Amino acid sequence: MIQFSDFEKKIKVDFKDKKMLEQAFTHRSYINENPGVTFFHNERLEFLGDAVLELIVTDFLYNKYPHYTEGELTALRSALVNAVIISEVAGKMGMNDYLLLSKGEAKDNGKARQYILANTYEALIGAIYLDQDYEAADKFVAETLLPKTEEIVNKKLWRDAKSLVQEKAQEFVSVTPFYKVLHESGPDHDKHFTVGIYFGNDLIAEGKGKSKQEAEQKAAETALKARNWTD
């Protein structure tokens, strides 16, 4: 039996409505497999939490980086609320241990679990906002997610690698990069791609990922490093 009171102590939030906290961790698949439960899955809370999170992050970045343009702030916000970053934060908080999933979903620890964790984090923000207030949600995000900002800024993770490599390639070598799938393996539900980035006929770098888009990003990042275009 999952003890959500342990999680309350961990995040220092005492929920007035304990069922709302439980709902925040409830995936749709769990409801489908357990039709007798008396609460809903977390998708409505996630919808609300996503909006609250965006406002919290936007307000924080607007005040922290007064000289950034709208485009730079938008890119930085996108990097910060990215599912990979959020799921990493949620994982470190031990949220995996409290997820209510179907038996099938519980066995999957790949990309799908990453998105479930990110969605659950947003649902939790929605639950804190409803059960407590905006200030409590703001405090929670400030303590868990916002510390990642410095790393993202210092490593320039907020800049989209594909856009940057296109800009640099046009500036320095007068070409527009293009991408080609070099290798593809695995079943439909667990594909792996190797993509090459080309300047004209020259293969500059390769990247691997579980989608073509992810592999292209990795290839672009590697090309930027290879050409020393990271600054």
GIURDA-V913358 format. One record per residue. N is the residue number from 0. SS is DSSP state (@ for helix, = for strand, . for the rest). PHI is phi in whole degrees, -180 to 180 (* if undefined). OMEGA is omega in radians with two decimals (none if undefined). Layout:
<<N SS PHI OMEGA> <N SS PHI OMEGA>>
This chain:
<<0 . * -3.12> <1 . -74 3.13> <2 . -100 -3.12> <3 @ -70 3.09> <4 @ -63 3.09> <5 @ -65 3.14> <6 @ -70 3.08> <7 @ -58 3.11> <8 @ -64 -3.11> <9 @ -63 -3.10> <10 @ -97 3.10> <11 . 58 3.06> <12 . -129 3.13> <13 . -100 -3.08> <14 . -70 3.02> <15 . -72 3.13> <16 . -106 -3.07> <17 @ -64 -3.14> <18 @ -66 -3.14> <19 @ -68 3.07> <20 @ -64 3.12> <21 @ -62 3.13> <22 @ -62 -3.13> <23 @ -59 -3.11> <24 . -97 -3.03> <25 = -95 3.10> <26 . -81 -3.14> <27 @ -53 -3.08> <28 @ -63 3.14> <29 @ -68 3.11> <30 @ -63 3.14> <31 @ -61 -3.10> <32 @ -88 -3.11> <33 . -131 -3.03> <34 . -64 -3.09> <35 . -85 -3.09> <36 . -67 -3.01> <37 . -101 3.10> <38 . -136 -3.06> <39 . -95 3.01> <40 . -76 -2.93> <41 . -94 -2.99> <42 @ -67 3.09> <43 @ -69 3.09> <44 @ -65 3.09> <45 @ -63 3.11> <46 @ -58 3.14> <47 @ -70 -3.10> <48 @ -61 3.11> <49 @ -60 -3.14> <50 @ -69 3.12> <51 @ -64 3.12> <52 @ -60 -3.13> <53 @ -61 3.13> <54 @ -66 3.14> <55 @ -60 -3.11> <56 @ -67 3.14> <57 @ -61 3.14> <58 @ -61 3.14> <59 @ -62 -3.09> <60 @ -68 3.14> <61 @ -58 -3.11> <62 @ -82 -3.09> <63 @ -77 -3.07> <64 . -123 -3.05> <65 . -65 -3.09> <66 . -100 3.13> <67 . -77 3.08> <68 . -76 3.10> <69 @ -58 -3.13> <70 @ -63 3.13> <71 @ -67 3.12> <72 @ -65 3.12> <73 @ -64 3.14> <74 @ -65 3.14> <75 @ -67 3.10> <76 @ -63 3.14> <77 @ -61 3.13> <78 @ -67 -3.08> <79 @ -74 -3.12> <80 . -96 3.07> <81 . -63 -3.09> <82 @ -58 -3.14> <83 @ -66 -3.13> <84 @ -65 -3.09> <85 @ -64 -3.13> <86 @ -67 3.08> <87 @ -64 3.10> <88 @ -63 3.14> <89 @ -61 3.12> <90 @ -63 -3.14> <91 @ -67 3.10> <92 . -81 -3.14> <93 . 80 -3.09> <94 @ -66 3.09> <95 @ -55 -3.05> <96 @ -72 -3.05> <97 @ -113 -3.11> <98 . -65 3.03> <99 = -103 -3.03> <100 . -128 2.99> <101 . -70 3.14> <102 @ -60 -3.14> <103 @ -66 3.14> <104 @ -65 -3.10> <105 @ -64 -3.13> <106 @ -81 -3.06> <107 . -90 3.13> <108 . -112 -3.10> <109 . -92 -3.06> <110 @ -62 -3.12> <111 @ -62 3.14> <112 @ -65 3.11> <113 @ -58 -3.14> <114 @ -70 3.09> <115 @ -62 3.13> <116 @ -63 3.14> <117 @ -62 3.12> <118 @ -65 3.13> <119 @ -68 3.08> <120 @ -59 3.12> <121 @ -66 3.10> <122 @ -63 3.12> <123 @ -64 3.08> <124 @ -61 3.10> <125 @ -61 -3.14> <126 @ -67 3.11> <127 @ -63 3.13> <128 @ -60 -3.12> <129 @ -72 -3.04> <130 @ -79 -3.10> <131 . -110 3.06> <132 . -171 -3.11> <133 @ -61 -3.10> <134 @ -60 3.13> <135 @ -66 3.10> <136 @ -65 3.13> <137 @ -61 3.14> <138 @ -63 3.14> <139 @ -61 3.14> <140 @ -65 -3.14> <141 @ -62 -3.10> <142 @ -86 -3.03> <143 @ -107 -3.02> <144 . -101 -3.01> <145 . -61 3.06> <146 . -60 3.11> <147 @ -73 -3.05> <148 @ -59 -3.09> <149 @ -59 3.13> <150 @ -62 -3.12> <151 @ -64 3.13> <152 @ -71 -3.09> <153 @ -64 -3.13> <154 . -92 -3.14> <155 . 56 3.14> <156 . -71 -3.12> <157 . -78 3.13> <158 . -87 3.13> <159 . -70 -3.03> <160 @ -63 -3.12> <161 @ -66 3.11> <162 @ -66 -3.10> <163 @ -68 -3.12> <164 @ -69 3.07> <165 @ -66 3.13> <166 @ -61 -3.10> <167 @ -69 -3.13> <168 @ -65 3.10> <169 @ -68 -3.12> <170 @ -72 -2.98> <171 @ -98 -3.08> <172 . -126 3.05> <173 . 57 3.06> <174 . -133 3.01> <175 . -104 -3.12> <176 . -62 2.98> <177 = -135 -3.03> <178 = -119 3.13> <179 = -139 3.08> <180 = -72 -3.13> <181 = -95 -3.11> <182 = -156 -3.14> <183 = -142 -3.11> <184 = -146 3.07> <185 . 93 3.11> <186 . -71 -3.06> <187 @ -56 -3.08> <188 @ -84 -3.12> <189 @ -147 -3.11> <190 . -74 3.02> <191 = -133 -3.08> <192 = -119 2.94> <193 = -117 -3.07> <194 = -120 3.07> <195 = -105 3.03> <196 = -106 -3.05> <197 = -119 2.89> <198 = -109 -3.02> <199 . 66 3.13> <200 . -91 -3.04> <201 = -92 3.04> <202 = -78 -3.05> <203 = -91 -3.10> <204 = -163 3.09> <205 = -124 3.08> <206 = -142 -3.13> <207 = -121 3.12> <208 = -170 -3.14> <209 . -89 3.00> <210 . -145 3.11> <211 @ -62 -3.11> <212 @ -64 3.13> <213 @ -65 3.14> <214 @ -66 3.10> <215 @ -64 3.10> <216 @ -61 3.14> <217 @ -64 3.12> <218 @ -63 3.12> <219 @ -63 3.12> <220 @ -61 -3.13> <221 @ -67 3.12> <222 @ -64 3.11> <223 @ -61 3.13> <224 @ -69 -3.11> <225 @ -63 -3.14> <226 . -93 -3.11> <227 . 59 -3.13> <228 . -108 -3.03> <229 . -83 -3.13> <230 . -100 none>>
